[in-house]
Each structure stands twice: as structure tokens, then as C-alpha cells.
Amino acid sequence: MTLGLVAALAGLALLDSTSIGTLFIPIWLMLTPGRLKLSRFAVYLGTITVFYFVVGVLIVLGASQVIGHLDSQVAIWIQLVIGVFLFAVSFRFDSKKKLDTGKWQNRANGSVAALAGVAVLAGVVELATMLPYLGAIGMMSAADLNAGQIGLLLAGYCLVMIVPALLLLGGRLALRARIEPFLTRISTWFAEKGAGATGWILGIAGFLVARDAVARLFFL
């Protein structure tokens, strides 16, 4: 495990932290009228964090079976292809397309059990676009790490994904109504520019994954 790998994974995790499930539903919870209920945040963020971790473990187990039969150089070349693919896909996202956020806001305002269901649903919906996470898992699998190290990195990755939401929550508790206009602007911006932002996220993720592969292929 190298510092460069950890830094790259942290960068990918921060990119993943800007998704609907890890940031914008928590923001909508903060904007819900009435007293802020920390228990709802604990249920929601805990559920989606565990969901991503379990999915990551399952994917790593499958990837390990495949990569275990490949030469290490071949595995790194596959990682490079994944990075280039992510970068190429990023250009297909329409920056002018608006996202339908109303259904998520309505679901997030339900009961605690429903809120946990929203967390799982958000994770399931995002499986198709969790390409930074898949790229991160590819980097871990190709880095010749043991099971304990991969588990630790996966747990750290999932925790970093919710750090921005926790920081905003801290601001909401400390500043109360003074931070609400800022949260509203973020929510409005995401509804209007979310598709384009996703393209940027995938492009940056692709660059980080490909850069790590190039470094290990030609410079290490």
C-alpha cells in the first residue's frame, strides 16, 4: 500500500461524495421544515455507507477471482483501459439536462424505515453510475494488497464519501438558519447542473485511475 494509492483513492471517494445519495439527499433532509432530527441522518448515512461497503466487498471478491488468474501487468493494463473508458464516457453527459429531484425529496421526508429504504434505493440506482467506485476497486485489486488492507481501504473510502455531508450537517447545527440559503443554492444548482457535474466527476475519476496505471506501468 503506497501513499500515492491512498491519495488517489481519497480523491475518488471525494468525487463519489457529490452524488445524489451521499450529498444531496442529506442536504434535502437538512432543509426539511421543523426541528432537525439527527437520528434520521444517522439512519440514512449509516445505511448508505454500509450498502456501499457491502457492494464493494462483493465486487472485490469477484474481481479478485478474475485478476488472480491474470499477470500483474495485464491487470494494470485493464485498469488503464477502465480509466480511459471513464474519461471518454464523461463527454456523453449533457450539461444542460435538468435532473428530476422531486421524487427523491418526497421519499426522503418519509418515516425512518422509509428513509433507510431511500438510502438503499439511492445506492441501487447509483450502481449504474458508480464508476469512480468501480475504478477505485480496480486500483485496489491490481495493487497486490491482502484482504485486510483492501477491507480497510474500502471502509475508509466509504467513510470519506460521507464526510462532506457530515461537515454540512455540522454547519447546519452550528449556524442554523444562516446556512440554509447556502444549502438551498447547492440543491438548486444540483437540480439544474447535476448531469453536467456527473460528467466532470467521471472525467476526473478516469484521469486518476489512468494516471495511477500509467505510473505503475512505466515509472515504478
FILO-186485 format. One record per residue: residue number from 1; x, y, z of N, C-alpha, C in turn. Coordinates in Angstrom, 3 decimals. Atoms other than C-alpha are relative to their C-alpha. Layout:
N
- NUM|X|Y|Z|X|Y|Z|X|Y|Z
...
***
This chain:
220
- 1|0.854|-1.192|0.000|0.000|0.000|0.000|0.889|1.241|0.000
- 2|-0.826|-1.191|0.124|1.544|3.297|-1.138|-0.813|1.256|0.312
- 3|0.657|-1.275|-0.275|0.799|6.898|-0.235|-0.730|0.509|-1.241
- 4|0.631|-0.429|1.244|0.036|7.593|-3.886|-1.336|-0.685|-0.225
- 5|1.252|0.741|0.148|-2.619|4.854|-3.956|-1.059|0.542|0.955
- 6|0.944|-0.516|-0.995|-4.237|6.133|-0.749|-0.517|1.375|-0.412
- 7|0.405|-1.339|0.420|-4.254|9.712|-2.088|-0.963|-0.064|-1.177
- 8|0.882|0.141|1.161|-5.812|8.628|-5.385|-1.372|-0.512|0.421
- 9|1.279|0.534|-0.478|-8.492|6.615|-3.570|-0.787|1.062|0.757
- 10|0.671|-1.079|-0.726|-9.252|9.574|-1.294|-0.614|0.997|-0.978
- 11|0.533|-0.905|1.016|-9.678|11.776|-4.368|-1.239|-0.553|-0.660
- 12|1.168|0.641|0.604|-12.063|9.289|-5.967|-1.176|-0.018|0.974
- 13|1.068|0.030|-1.017|-14.023|8.995|-2.705|-0.655|1.370|0.127
- 14|0.571|-1.340|-0.071|-14.451|12.773|-2.567|-0.848|0.293|-1.225
- 15|0.832|-0.156|1.188|-15.726|12.716|-6.141|-1.325|-0.738|0.187
- 16|1.207|0.784|-0.249|-18.190|9.979|-5.166|-0.895|0.646|1.056
- 17|0.779|-0.618|-1.076|-19.288|12.082|-2.191|-0.987|1.033|-0.510
- 18|0.871|-1.039|0.547|-21.054|14.514|-4.536|-1.208|-0.579|-0.731
- 19|1.138|0.624|0.680|-23.712|12.044|-5.723|-1.308|0.349|0.696
- 20|1.312|-0.223|-0.616|-27.443|12.231|-5.021|-0.068|-0.677|1.366
- 21|0.153|0.782|-1.222|-27.216|9.513|-2.376|0.863|0.463|1.156
- 22|-0.933|-0.323|-1.084|-24.207|10.769|-0.427|0.023|1.467|0.392
- 23|-0.054|-1.418|-0.341|-24.700|14.531|-0.511|-1.350|0.699|-0.115
- 24|1.153|-0.853|0.249|-27.888|15.891|-1.982|-1.259|-0.444|0.732
- 25|1.105|0.408|-0.868|-30.447|13.758|-0.164|0.262|0.463|1.433
- 26|-0.259|-0.588|-1.322|-28.697|14.678|3.129|-0.282|1.498|0.058
- 27|0.300|-1.434|0.013|-28.956|18.344|2.099|-1.506|0.234|0.066
- 28|1.454|-0.163|-0.043|-32.670|17.932|1.471|-0.546|-0.316|1.388
- 29|0.411|0.285|-1.371|-33.012|16.382|4.923|0.248|1.208|0.901
- 30|-0.303|-1.190|-0.792|-31.350|19.477|6.368|-0.985|1.127|-0.269
- 31|0.914|-1.072|0.378|-33.821|21.695|4.511|-1.451|-0.321|0.339
- 32|1.366|0.368|-0.370|-36.891|19.820|5.763|-0.498|0.917|1.118
- 33|0.530|-0.893|-1.048|-39.108|22.208|7.775|-0.117|-0.710|1.346
- 34|0.107|0.575|-1.332|-39.161|21.673|11.509|1.367|-0.241|0.627
- 35|-1.245|0.242|-0.733|-36.586|20.569|14.038|0.848|-1.060|-0.700
- 36|-0.933|0.921|0.635|-33.508|18.853|12.632|0.170|-1.244|0.877
- 37|-0.077|1.239|-0.758|-33.503|15.186|13.705|1.269|-0.761|-0.374
- 38|-1.266|0.667|0.268|-30.011|13.715|13.994|-0.174|-1.499|-0.214
- 39|0.218|1.438|0.144|-31.419|10.195|14.276|-0.281|-0.373|-1.456
- 40|0.293|0.266|1.410|-32.681|10.436|10.696|1.278|0.020|-0.833
- 41|-1.285|-0.025|0.703|-29.212|11.402|9.489|0.810|-1.255|0.292
- 42|-0.755|1.197|-0.372|-27.667|8.533|11.423|-0.525|-1.212|-0.758
- 43|0.602|1.131|0.719|-30.111|6.068|9.847|0.359|0.067|-1.474
- 44|-0.238|-0.123|1.434|-29.682|7.427|6.347|1.468|-0.211|-0.365
- 45|-1.420|0.095|0.355|-25.905|7.906|6.255|0.588|-1.352|0.388
- 46|-0.472|1.327|-0.386|-25.283|4.671|8.163|-0.405|-1.058|-0.999
- 47|0.497|0.994|0.956|-27.437|2.702|5.736|0.745|0.069|-1.322
- 48|-0.635|-0.098|1.317|-25.891|4.065|2.563|1.490|-0.311|0.076
- 49|-1.416|0.344|-0.166|-22.345|3.704|3.956|0.193|-1.508|0.039
- 50|-0.080|1.464|-0.078|-22.895|0.052|4.857|-0.327|-0.625|-1.359
- 51|0.372|0.522|1.315|-24.574|-0.539|1.488|1.186|0.050|-0.960
- 52|-1.140|-0.129|0.902|-21.603|0.804|-0.446|1.145|-0.928|0.402
- 53|-1.078|0.873|-0.451|-19.157|-1.154|1.706|-0.280|-1.449|-0.397
- 54|0.360|1.381|0.342|-21.015|-4.455|1.194|0.118|-0.222|-1.506
- 55|-0.117|0.121|1.457|-21.281|-3.855|-2.545|1.467|-0.038|-0.405
- 56|-1.426|-0.008|0.313|-17.565|-3.046|-2.640|0.663|-1.320|0.310
- 57|-0.569|1.301|-0.371|-16.665|-6.259|-0.811|-0.391|-1.065|-1.030
- 58|0.469|0.990|0.971|-18.791|-8.316|-3.207|0.708|0.160|-1.347
- 59|-0.682|-0.243|1.273|-17.221|-6.654|-6.248|1.466|-0.405|0.085
- 60|-1.410|0.363|-0.171|-13.696|-7.093|-4.862|0.177|-1.511|-0.034
- 61|-0.097|1.465|0.016|-14.332|-10.802|-4.271|-0.077|-0.533|-1.421
- 62|0.104|0.425|1.393|-15.416|-11.184|-7.878|1.208|0.407|-0.811
- 63|-1.159|-0.479|0.753|-12.584|-9.047|-9.232|1.256|-0.784|0.356
- 64|-1.185|0.749|-0.431|-10.023|-10.964|-7.172|0.079|-1.354|-0.683
- 65|0.014|1.287|0.680|-11.114|-14.213|-8.757|0.505|0.122|-1.439
- 66|-0.428|-0.221|1.384|-10.546|-12.739|-12.211|1.468|0.396|-0.058
- 67|-1.364|-0.526|0.051|-7.349|-10.806|-11.508|1.009|-1.031|0.497
- 68|-0.896|1.037|-0.506|-5.892|-13.767|-9.617|0.525|-0.912|-1.094
- 69|-0.422|0.833|1.119|-5.664|-15.584|-12.958|0.728|0.799|-1.085
- 70|-0.666|-0.849|0.978|-4.029|-12.654|-14.757|1.382|0.383|0.476
- 71|-1.308|-0.560|-0.322|-0.459|-11.455|-14.914|-0.199|1.412|0.552
- 72|0.172|-1.303|-0.631|0.005|-8.329|-12.778|0.050|1.144|-1.013
- 73|-0.077|-1.032|1.030|0.986|-6.272|-15.829|-1.297|0.082|-0.787
- 74|1.275|0.020|0.724|-2.185|-7.365|-17.633|-1.086|0.686|0.827
- 75|0.990|-0.614|-0.884|-4.267|-6.318|-14.607|0.131|1.523|-0.016
- 76|-0.202|-1.449|0.015|-2.700|-2.852|-14.669|-0.434|0.592|-1.334
- 77|0.477|-0.464|1.312|-3.365|-2.526|-18.397|-1.521|0.071|-0.029
- 78|1.464|-0.029|-0.100|-7.008|-3.384|-17.688|-0.444|1.233|0.771
- 79|0.311|-1.208|-0.762|-7.034|-0.620|-15.076|0.131|1.231|-0.882
- 80|-0.204|-1.131|0.905|-5.663|1.782|-17.702|-1.178|0.137|-0.961
- 81|1.149|-0.011|0.910|-8.451|0.803|-20.102|-1.241|0.543|0.715
- 82|1.142|-0.489|-0.781|-11.033|1.422|-17.351|0.081|1.513|0.168
- 83|-0.176|-1.441|-0.170|-9.583|4.881|-16.706|-0.306|0.772|-1.267
- 84|0.262|-0.657|1.286|-9.636|5.831|-20.385|-1.491|-0.065|-0.329
- 85|1.439|0.158|0.244|-13.206|4.482|-20.645|-0.803|1.015|0.817
- 86|0.693|-0.972|-0.846|-14.362|6.623|-17.706|0.135|1.410|-0.572
- 87|-0.239|-1.328|0.546|-12.784|9.701|-19.264|-0.818|0.213|-1.270
- 88|0.755|-0.115|1.247|-14.418|9.003|-22.626|-1.503|0.124|0.262
- 89|1.430|-0.020|-0.314|-17.861|8.359|-21.091|-0.425|1.367|0.534
- 90|0.353|-1.284|-0.616|-17.737|11.708|-19.280|-0.516|1.011|-1.018
- 91|0.410|-0.958|1.021|-18.271|13.551|-22.593|-1.430|-0.233|-0.484
- 92|1.349|0.323|0.444|-21.673|11.898|-23.082|-1.077|0.622|0.894
- 93|0.982|-0.589|-0.911|-23.326|13.760|-20.200|-0.345|1.413|-0.445
- 94|0.513|-1.283|0.471|-25.467|16.712|-21.216|-0.032|1.007|1.148
- 95|-0.071|-0.993|-1.073|-24.631|19.749|-19.091|-1.267|0.846|0.107
- 96|1.219|-0.805|-0.015|-27.989|21.373|-19.999|-1.213|-0.783|0.500
- 97|1.123|0.830|-0.434|-30.152|18.473|-18.833|-0.252|0.172|1.490
- 98|0.369|-0.153|-1.398|-32.028|19.031|-15.574|-0.413|-1.342|0.588
- 99|0.348|1.233|-0.692|-32.488|16.257|-13.023|-1.346|0.147|0.705
- 100|1.276|0.023|-0.713|-35.868|15.277|-11.594|0.269|-0.359|1.457
- 101|-0.358|0.234|-1.400|-35.165|15.704|-7.894|-1.216|-0.092|0.924
- 102|1.181|-0.030|-0.841|-38.752|15.979|-6.639|-0.328|-1.336|0.639
- 103|0.352|1.314|-0.548|-39.290|12.242|-6.196|0.912|-0.386|1.159
- 104|-0.929|0.317|-1.093|-36.174|11.934|-4.042|-0.333|0.813|1.244
- 105|0.349|-0.839|-1.136|-37.218|14.832|-1.846|-1.234|-0.534|0.731
- 106|1.220|0.537|-0.610|-40.654|13.311|-1.270|0.292|-1.270|0.795
- 107|-0.325|1.249|-0.689|-39.234|9.908|-0.351|0.834|0.247|1.246
- 108|-0.884|-0.275|-1.132|-36.621|11.412|1.959|-0.759|0.552|1.210
- 109|0.782|-0.579|-1.090|-39.370|13.025|4.040|-0.910|-1.021|0.674
- 110|0.849|1.039|-0.573|-40.983|9.679|4.975|0.465|-0.436|1.381
- 111|-0.359|0.538|-1.308|-40.630|7.529|8.093|1.464|-0.424|0.028
- 112|-1.393|0.442|-0.140|-37.301|6.275|9.459|0.249|-1.247|-0.832
- 113|-0.152|1.222|0.804|-37.862|2.861|7.864|0.018|0.338|-1.483
- 114|0.031|-0.415|1.401|-38.745|4.539|4.585|1.299|0.704|-0.383
- 115|-1.253|-0.708|0.257|-35.637|6.703|4.895|1.146|-0.979|-0.238
- 116|-1.012|1.035|0.226|-33.430|3.613|5.220|-0.195|-0.626|-1.371
- 117|0.289|0.531|1.334|-35.180|2.272|2.135|0.460|0.941|-1.090
- 118|-0.470|-0.997|0.969|-34.401|5.517|0.309|1.511|-0.104|-0.174
- 119|-1.459|0.125|0.062|-30.710|5.073|1.186|0.397|-1.191|-0.866
- 120|-0.301|1.186|0.797|-30.686|1.554|-0.277|-0.381|0.238|-1.464
- 121|0.446|-0.273|1.362|-32.692|2.679|-3.315|0.965|0.934|-0.719
- 122|-0.962|-0.920|0.611|-30.306|5.569|-3.940|1.278|-0.731|-0.380
- 123|-1.195|0.783|0.308|-27.375|3.155|-3.747|-0.202|-0.891|-1.204
- 124|0.297|0.901|1.127|-29.041|0.711|-6.151|-0.057|0.783|-1.304
- 125|0.113|-0.833|1.200|-29.909|3.479|-8.628|1.372|0.462|-0.463
- 126|-1.323|-0.521|0.346|-26.346|4.783|-8.478|0.994|-1.086|-0.397
- 127|-0.918|1.067|0.400|-24.820|1.366|-9.144|0.420|0.148|-1.452
- 128|-0.309|-0.148|1.426|-25.021|2.146|-12.836|0.964|1.144|-0.267
- 129|-0.875|-1.159|0.211|-23.096|5.405|-12.359|1.116|0.098|1.040
- 130|-1.039|-0.050|-1.033|-20.755|4.465|-9.506|1.365|-0.366|-0.588
- 131|-1.231|0.342|0.700|-17.882|4.324|-11.963|1.260|0.417|0.751
- 132|-1.195|-0.293|-0.808|-15.407|6.181|-9.697|0.278|-1.096|1.027
- 133|-0.156|1.069|-0.986|-16.030|3.496|-7.061|0.540|-1.262|-0.665
- 134|-0.497|1.173|0.737|-15.519|0.739|-9.638|1.465|0.192|-0.390
- 135|-1.395|-0.278|0.324|-12.319|2.446|-10.749|0.895|-0.153|1.221
- 136|-0.766|0.136|-1.243|-11.135|2.615|-7.133|0.196|-1.467|0.360
- 137|-0.096|1.427|-0.295|-11.893|-1.076|-6.646|0.980|-0.673|-0.949
- 138|-0.966|0.532|0.953|-9.949|-1.846|-9.809|1.428|0.313|0.408
- 139|-1.332|-0.382|-0.467|-6.967|0.052|-8.418|0.424|-0.851|1.192
- 140|-0.318|0.833|-1.169|-7.146|-1.879|-5.130|0.324|-1.426|-0.430
- 141|-0.179|1.390|0.423|-7.454|-5.227|-6.892|1.306|-0.207|-0.752
- 142|-1.226|0.118|0.794|-4.497|-4.512|-9.168|1.253|0.334|0.795
- 143|-1.138|-0.478|-0.783|-2.271|-3.252|-6.337|0.646|-1.083|0.856
- 144|-0.585|1.125|-0.745|-1.441|-6.704|-4.893|-0.084|0.222|1.509
- 145|0.234|-0.210|-1.427|-2.962|-5.977|-1.470|-0.631|-1.246|0.597
- 146|0.659|1.130|-0.639|-4.073|-8.535|1.079|-1.435|0.375|0.362
- 147|1.421|-0.209|-0.275|-7.697|-8.946|2.164|-0.226|1.058|1.077
- 148|0.145|-0.973|-1.071|-7.223|-6.917|5.354|0.223|1.422|-0.486
- 149|-0.283|-1.333|0.519|-5.705|-3.964|3.505|-1.134|0.496|-0.889
- 150|1.108|-0.391|0.882|-8.464|-3.963|0.883|-1.237|0.346|0.823
- 151|1.149|-0.287|-0.861|-11.137|-4.131|3.584|0.141|1.347|0.691
- 152|-0.256|-1.277|-0.664|-9.530|-1.202|5.405|-0.173|1.164|-0.968
- 153|0.130|-1.056|1.001|-9.309|0.860|2.210|-1.456|0.201|-0.412
- 154|1.417|-0.114|0.347|-12.922|0.081|1.304|-0.770|0.745|1.092
- 155|0.675|-0.665|-1.116|-14.106|1.130|4.772|0.349|1.486|0.024
- 156|-0.415|-1.396|0.030|-12.053|4.328|4.586|-0.624|0.752|-1.151
- 157|0.606|-0.614|1.184|-13.358|5.050|1.086|-1.455|0.372|0.276
- 158|1.420|-0.226|-0.269|-16.985|4.708|2.195|-0.206|1.085|1.051
- 159|0.115|-1.046|-1.013|-16.404|6.939|5.223|0.328|1.374|-0.585
- 160|-0.341|-1.273|0.636|-14.723|9.648|3.140|-1.164|0.496|-0.860
- 161|1.129|-0.373|0.850|-17.768|9.590|0.851|-1.053|0.814|0.751
- 162|1.039|-0.733|-0.739|-19.983|10.948|3.646|0.556|1.182|0.787
- 163|-0.611|-1.110|-0.735|-17.506|13.493|5.062|-0.612|1.349|-0.380
- 164|0.623|-1.297|0.330|-18.905|16.472|3.048|-1.388|0.159|0.598
- 165|1.342|-0.077|-0.587|-22.436|15.650|4.221|0.080|0.263|1.501
- 166|-0.162|-0.209|-1.436|-21.239|15.482|7.830|0.479|1.421|0.310
- 167|-0.475|-1.367|-0.205|-19.404|18.811|7.504|-1.146|1.001|-0.166
- 168|1.150|-0.886|0.190|-22.538|20.478|6.124|-0.992|-0.134|1.150
- 169|0.878|0.209|-1.145|-24.561|18.914|8.927|0.519|0.768|1.222
- 170|-0.593|-0.753|-1.090|-22.128|20.378|11.447|-0.248|1.493|-0.155
- 171|0.280|-1.411|0.261|-22.537|23.770|9.792|-1.455|0.346|0.247
- 172|1.442|-0.233|-0.218|-26.309|23.433|9.874|-0.317|0.060|1.493
- 173|0.245|-0.006|-1.441|-26.246|22.650|13.599|0.586|1.236|0.668
- 174|-0.680|-1.131|-0.628|-23.827|25.463|14.406|-0.580|1.344|-0.437
- 175|0.442|-1.283|0.545|-25.193|28.195|12.149|-1.505|0.100|-0.197
- 176|1.452|0.053|0.122|-28.822|27.120|11.924|-0.478|0.681|-1.284
- 177|0.655|-0.578|1.177|-30.869|29.330|9.595|0.972|0.747|-0.914
- 178|-0.935|-0.779|0.817|-27.818|31.279|8.395|0.605|-0.796|-1.137
- 179|-0.594|0.818|1.056|-26.575|28.336|6.357|-1.053|-0.538|-0.967
- 180|1.059|0.543|0.854|-29.964|27.415|4.855|0.020|0.570|-1.424
- 181|-0.079|-0.507|1.384|-29.655|29.814|1.864|1.108|-0.667|-0.808
- 182|-1.119|0.674|0.681|-26.302|28.210|1.027|-0.399|-1.415|-0.403
- 183|0.451|1.354|0.308|-27.806|24.708|1.228|-1.035|0.007|-1.121
- 184|1.013|-0.116|1.057|-30.725|25.832|-0.940|0.647|0.242|-1.353
- 185|-0.699|-0.271|1.264|-28.337|27.170|-3.575|0.662|-1.262|-0.532
- 186|-0.627|1.255|0.431|-26.459|23.861|-3.646|-1.054|-0.932|-0.593
- 187|1.068|0.876|0.468|-29.720|21.933|-4.023|-0.519|0.441|-1.364
- 188|0.494|-0.534|1.277|-30.933|24.212|-6.836|1.031|-0.212|-1.104
- 189|-1.062|0.178|0.996|-27.584|24.074|-8.599|0.058|-1.449|-0.466
- 190|-0.087|1.405|0.367|-27.550|20.277|-8.489|-1.156|-0.405|-0.898
- 191|1.155|0.328|0.830|-31.063|20.049|-9.920|0.187|0.498|-1.433
- 192|-0.166|-0.592|1.330|-30.045|22.292|-12.820|1.246|-0.484|-0.725
- 193|-1.289|0.310|0.628|-26.431|21.218|-13.409|0.522|-1.392|0.347
- 194|-0.475|1.287|-0.498|-26.261|17.725|-11.923|0.552|-0.915|-1.073
- 195|-0.460|0.888|1.072|-25.908|15.893|-15.229|1.385|0.406|-0.490
- 196|-1.310|-0.468|0.431|-23.005|18.084|-16.342|1.063|-0.248|1.055
- 197|-0.953|0.247|-1.087|-21.370|17.755|-12.929|0.418|-1.461|0.032
- 198|-0.330|1.428|0.049|-21.569|13.973|-13.231|1.035|-0.278|-1.073
- 199|-0.985|0.162|1.060|-19.671|14.211|-16.488|1.390|0.423|0.449
- 200|-1.285|-0.449|-0.526|-16.913|16.212|-14.814|0.569|-0.997|1.005
- 201|-0.442|0.968|-1.012|-16.756|13.712|-11.943|0.598|-1.222|-0.667
- 202|-0.494|1.185|0.692|-16.365|10.778|-14.325|1.306|0.296|-0.728
- 203|-1.232|-0.362|0.702|-13.727|12.633|-16.330|1.195|0.056|0.942
- 204|-1.080|-0.080|-0.989|-11.633|13.398|-13.245|0.346|-1.378|0.537
- 205|-0.233|1.368|-0.490|-12.100|9.843|-11.951|0.790|-0.810|-1.024
- 206|-0.722|0.716|1.043|-10.962|8.434|-15.284|1.461|0.408|-0.061
- 207|-1.380|-0.485|0.005|-7.865|10.620|-15.200|0.788|-0.594|1.158
- 208|-0.708|0.523|-1.171|-6.950|9.493|-11.660|0.304|-1.489|-0.149
- 209|-0.194|1.445|0.174|-7.436|5.794|-12.475|1.067|-0.269|-1.058
- 210|-0.977|0.196|1.076|-5.469|6.037|-15.740|1.387|0.460|0.420
- 211|-1.301|-0.511|-0.448|-2.704|8.117|-14.150|0.700|-1.003|0.901
- 212|-0.582|1.002|-0.897|-2.180|5.514|-11.435|0.530|-1.194|-0.801
- 213|-0.432|1.135|0.832|-1.968|2.753|-14.076|1.261|0.352|-0.775
- 214|-1.171|-0.432|0.772|0.498|4.723|-16.219|1.224|0.082|0.896
- 215|-1.125|-0.119|-0.935|2.674|5.452|-13.173|0.579|-1.366|0.330
- 216|-0.494|1.337|-0.375|2.871|1.761|-12.251|0.519|-0.783|-1.204
- 217|-0.473|0.700|1.198|3.400|0.603|-15.821|1.363|0.503|-0.470
- 218|-1.174|-0.585|0.640|6.138|2.995|-16.841|0.992|0.683|0.931
- 219|-0.870|-0.775|-0.864|7.614|4.721|-13.785|0.354|-0.684|1.305
- 220|-0.288|0.699|-1.264|7.586|2.234|-10.882|0.681|-1.339|-0.268
***
